[in-house]
Amino acid sequence: MTRFDDLTSGLTGFDWDDGNALKNWARHQATQAESEEVFFHSPVLLAEDERHSRRERRYSAPGRTNADRHLTVIFTVRDGLVRVISARPMSRKKRSASAKVSPEAP
């Protein structure tokens, strides 16, 4: 498993493909800004998406937005930027698993 801090050290921002941004909105009503928020709520959970990493390494980051929406963001790193491929509502199973790792504040 890759540590988030190791992966993100030296990154300078986000890069968006217009097609992916439109697709994420049309299918899941996830905006670019909302998808980026997941990376700023600690702890950021991270898993390699080995199944879809044929051409480049892809990662899955389930997390929360500022509005407490639970999203799973699939991304890769290119030229020092996080390139979001997909953002969708987190599955019930992942919400349950992430709650065990990062319980809600009282």
Backbone bond lengths (Angstrom), bond angles and torsions (degrees), N, CA, C in turn:
res aa  C-N    CA-C-N  psi(-1)  N-CA   C-N-CA  omega(-1)  CA-C   N-CA-C  phi
1 M - - - 1.450 - - 1.529 108.90 -
2 T 1.315 116.70 139.49 1.457 122.74 -179.62 1.518 109.79 -89.28
3 R 1.330 115.81 135.36 1.466 119.92 175.72 1.526 108.88 -78.42
4 F 1.319 116.74 136.61 1.458 121.62 -178.58 1.526 111.11 -59.77
5 D 1.339 117.21 -43.36 1.464 120.14 -179.17 1.522 111.40 -62.20
6 D 1.324 117.36 -39.20 1.464 120.69 178.46 1.525 110.78 -65.46
7 L 1.307 116.32 -42.91 1.458 121.12 -178.17 1.524 111.85 -67.53
8 T 1.318 117.05 -38.60 1.466 120.01 -171.53 1.519 114.73 -93.83
9 S 1.335 118.26 -6.81 1.463 117.64 179.61 1.530 108.16 -64.58
10 G 1.304 115.42 129.34 1.458 121.09 -179.19 1.511 114.94 90.01
11 L 1.323 118.46 -4.39 1.461 119.82 177.33 1.521 109.61 -74.27
12 T 1.318 115.82 145.95 1.464 119.77 -174.85 1.522 114.21 -115.42
13 G 1.321 118.35 -3.18 1.461 118.71 179.63 1.515 112.18 161.79
14 F 1.323 114.10 -154.97 1.459 121.98 -176.42 1.519 109.94 -121.17
15 D 1.312 115.53 151.74 1.457 123.09 176.66 1.522 106.94 -129.87
16 W 1.317 116.24 131.92 1.459 119.97 -176.90 1.516 111.20 -121.85
17 D 1.308 115.42 135.94 1.455 122.64 169.57 1.528 105.77 -88.99
18 D 1.325 117.07 126.35 1.465 119.81 -177.12 1.525 112.32 -56.16
19 G 1.323 117.08 -38.48 1.463 120.44 179.61 1.521 112.05 -63.49
20 N 1.340 117.22 -43.18 1.466 120.32 178.66 1.519 111.15 -66.52
21 A 1.324 117.17 -39.80 1.468 120.42 179.74 1.528 110.23 -61.94
22 L 1.332 116.74 -44.05 1.469 120.38 179.33 1.527 111.06 -66.84
23 K 1.326 116.12 -40.92 1.479 120.85 179.54 1.529 110.86 -62.68
24 N 1.341 116.67 -43.85 1.463 119.60 -179.92 1.519 111.17 -62.93
25 W 1.314 117.10 -36.00 1.462 120.15 178.18 1.534 110.36 -71.59
26 A 1.316 116.75 -47.66 1.470 120.81 -176.58 1.532 111.65 -63.34
27 R 1.311 117.72 -41.34 1.463 120.93 -175.71 1.521 113.97 -86.53
28 H 1.348 116.73 -33.96 1.465 118.89 -169.68 1.529 114.33 -131.76
29 Q 1.334 117.52 2.40 1.467 122.84 -176.90 1.530 111.46 51.73
30 A 1.330 116.07 39.98 1.470 122.40 177.13 1.526 108.03 -105.97
31 T 1.315 116.03 120.27 1.462 120.53 179.83 1.528 110.32 -85.41
32 Q 1.323 115.83 166.69 1.458 120.78 176.95 1.525 110.14 -61.36
33 A 1.314 116.77 -49.41 1.471 120.86 -177.72 1.528 110.75 -59.85
34 E 1.321 116.75 -43.99 1.464 121.14 -179.72 1.531 110.69 -62.67
35 S 1.318 116.72 -40.45 1.468 120.88 179.34 1.521 110.93 -64.59
36 E 1.309 117.60 -38.51 1.462 122.06 179.55 1.528 111.65 -68.32
37 E 1.328 117.25 -31.15 1.473 121.25 -178.72 1.528 112.06 -59.14
38 V 1.326 117.48 -30.12 1.468 121.78 -179.16 1.532 110.32 -55.74
39 F 1.329 117.26 -33.31 1.462 121.67 -175.84 1.529 113.18 -77.98
40 F 1.327 117.49 -7.54 1.460 120.83 -176.63 1.528 113.48 -111.31
41 H 1.327 117.48 10.11 1.459 122.65 176.35 1.522 108.78 -112.72
42 S 1.315 116.93 115.02 1.465 121.75 -177.69 1.522 110.86 -83.81
43 P 1.293 118.16 150.28 1.460 124.25 -10.20 1.520 110.04 -80.29
44 V 1.321 116.52 150.42 1.461 121.24 174.99 1.524 106.30 -92.15
45 L 1.307 115.21 117.23 1.462 120.93 177.44 1.519 107.64 -84.35
46 L 1.302 116.43 144.62 1.456 119.45 -173.71 1.512 110.01 -145.37
47 A 1.318 116.23 135.08 1.462 121.12 175.26 1.520 108.16 -139.84
48 E 1.329 115.39 143.45 1.455 118.66 175.56 1.520 108.71 -72.26
49 D 1.324 115.15 138.35 1.455 121.97 177.39 1.530 107.14 -96.56
50 E 1.338 115.30 74.71 1.460 121.29 -173.82 1.525 112.49 -61.07
51 R 1.290 116.23 -33.34 1.468 120.72 -177.66 1.531 112.12 -62.26
52 H 1.342 116.64 -31.83 1.465 120.75 -177.40 1.526 112.46 -111.85
53 S 1.315 118.18 18.51 1.467 121.62 -175.70 1.525 112.21 -103.41
54 R 1.287 117.88 43.00 1.463 119.92 -178.22 1.532 112.00 -72.02
55 R 1.313 118.00 -47.66 1.468 121.53 -177.27 1.521 112.63 -90.85
56 E 1.299 116.88 -34.33 1.463 121.96 179.91 1.517 107.84 -151.57
57 R 1.321 116.69 158.27 1.467 119.94 179.68 1.519 109.82 -69.49
58 R 1.315 113.86 132.52 1.463 120.95 175.19 1.514 108.30 -119.63
59 Y 1.330 113.87 151.43 1.452 120.96 -176.95 1.516 109.85 -131.68
60 S 1.321 114.83 152.98 1.456 122.74 176.32 1.527 107.47 -114.07
61 A 1.330 116.21 129.59 1.467 121.45 179.19 1.524 109.18 -127.91
62 P 1.333 118.19 93.87 1.462 119.36 173.67 1.525 109.20 -76.96
63 G 1.317 116.42 135.59 1.462 118.99 -179.35 1.518 112.49 -169.10
64 R 1.348 114.59 -168.32 1.462 120.67 -175.93 1.522 110.74 -118.71
65 T 1.314 114.50 153.05 1.457 121.68 175.65 1.525 109.14 -95.67
66 N 1.329 116.56 176.63 1.465 120.33 177.63 1.528 111.43 -61.70
67 A 1.328 116.61 -29.48 1.469 121.17 179.43 1.534 111.55 -89.36
68 D 1.341 116.69 12.92 1.460 123.78 178.82 1.526 112.96 64.82
69 R 1.324 116.94 27.28 1.457 121.18 172.65 1.528 107.40 -83.57
70 H 1.315 117.01 134.91 1.460 122.48 -178.91 1.526 109.17 -91.55
71 L 1.330 115.78 115.68 1.460 121.45 -179.75 1.520 110.23 -122.69
72 T 1.324 115.40 152.98 1.455 121.60 166.98 1.516 106.16 -111.65
73 V 1.329 115.53 124.03 1.455 121.20 -178.75 1.527 107.96 -111.31
74 I 1.328 115.76 125.52 1.458 122.29 175.06 1.528 105.81 -101.00
75 F 1.342 115.93 130.57 1.457 118.68 -175.72 1.517 111.57 -149.85
76 T 1.313 114.97 168.03 1.448 123.03 172.31 1.519 107.04 -132.42
77 V 1.314 116.69 171.74 1.460 120.80 177.24 1.521 107.16 -117.54
78 R 1.336 115.90 124.80 1.463 121.77 178.84 1.516 109.42 -133.27
79 D 1.307 115.59 125.66 1.472 121.50 174.67 1.525 112.80 49.98
80 G 1.326 116.52 43.78 1.461 120.93 176.56 1.515 114.94 77.03
81 L 1.329 117.60 13.77 1.466 122.07 -179.73 1.524 110.49 -126.45
82 V 1.327 116.29 145.35 1.458 122.05 172.15 1.517 106.94 -80.74
83 R 1.318 116.83 121.26 1.469 121.37 179.28 1.522 107.26 -109.76
84 V 1.321 115.76 107.62 1.462 121.28 -178.79 1.522 108.88 -75.44
85 I 1.316 115.08 128.11 1.457 121.66 179.17 1.513 110.19 -97.68
86 S 1.327 116.24 -41.67 1.455 120.67 -176.54 1.525 109.71 -151.30
87 A 1.313 115.53 144.27 1.469 121.81 173.85 1.519 106.90 -139.19
88 R 1.332 115.20 126.37 1.471 119.38 -177.12 1.511 109.73 -147.21
89 P 1.324 116.91 160.81 1.465 118.99 176.52 1.523 110.15 -56.89
90 M 1.311 115.74 139.98 1.459 122.02 -179.61 1.526 109.34 -69.24
91 S 1.322 115.49 139.30 1.458 119.55 178.07 1.530 109.88 -67.01
92 R 1.300 116.14 158.17 1.468 121.20 178.62 1.526 110.63 -58.67
93 K 1.334 116.54 -39.99 1.462 121.38 -179.86 1.535 110.52 -63.25
94 K 1.338 118.06 -43.89 1.467 120.73 179.00 1.524 111.51 -69.43
95 R 1.346 117.37 -35.83 1.474 119.83 176.83 1.514 110.30 -60.64
96 S 1.328 116.30 -42.64 1.459 121.10 179.84 1.527 110.52 -65.00
97 A 1.320 117.34 -43.82 1.468 121.26 -179.85 1.521 111.17 -66.34
98 S 1.331 117.69 -40.42 1.472 119.41 -178.59 1.526 110.80 -72.12
99 A 1.320 118.21 -28.31 1.462 120.75 176.95 1.527 110.61 -67.12
100 K 1.328 116.55 -33.31 1.457 120.06 178.50 1.532 111.23 -69.85
101 V 1.339 116.51 -33.29 1.468 121.23 179.95 1.511 110.87 -81.54
102 S 1.335 116.18 -38.24 1.459 121.30 -174.68 1.516 109.53 -132.71
103 P 1.333 118.27 79.69 1.470 120.35 -177.15 1.512 112.09 -62.44
104 E 1.303 114.57 148.31 1.470 121.64 177.42 1.511 110.45 -63.10
105 A 1.309 115.82 146.64 1.481 120.09 175.79 1.515 108.92 -69.79
106 P 1.327 118.25 147.13 1.470 119.96 -178.62 1.508 112.13 -66.84
